[in-house]
Amino acid sequence: MRTSPWKLSKDEVDALHRRRDAAGGAAFDSAWAELLDALREEIERGSDPQSDAVQALARRWQSLVDAFTGGDESIERGLYDRAAAYRQPRAENGRPIPDLVGYIQKALGK
């Protein structure tokens, strides 16, 4: 059970680690890194989130998210909230990062 909107419980963190390991560990991490690089490229190109290329990436994203969260939407939302919380101070300090989560959420219709 979530203790706050920004923090996962120890049990949730442990479950995420187990799912990551079950999904392939380092290979799972590599799949995420490749996907994030591809998403950054689409953002830099100015690709519409509804384009075929981005929709294919969105399907890969959701598959990885589901593997990582076990399909638990509250954990998924918590991870998205945490990503937004991470981006905000970076932008405020003049070190913005691309809004990959916002972009993919548009692609997923969330």
Secondary structure, 3 states (H helix, E strand, C coil): CCCECCECCHHHHHHHHHHHHHCCCHHHHHHHHHHHHHHHHHHHHCCCCCCHHHHHHHHHHHHHHHHHHCCCHHHHHHHHHHHHHHHHHHHHCCCCCCCHHHHHHHHHCC
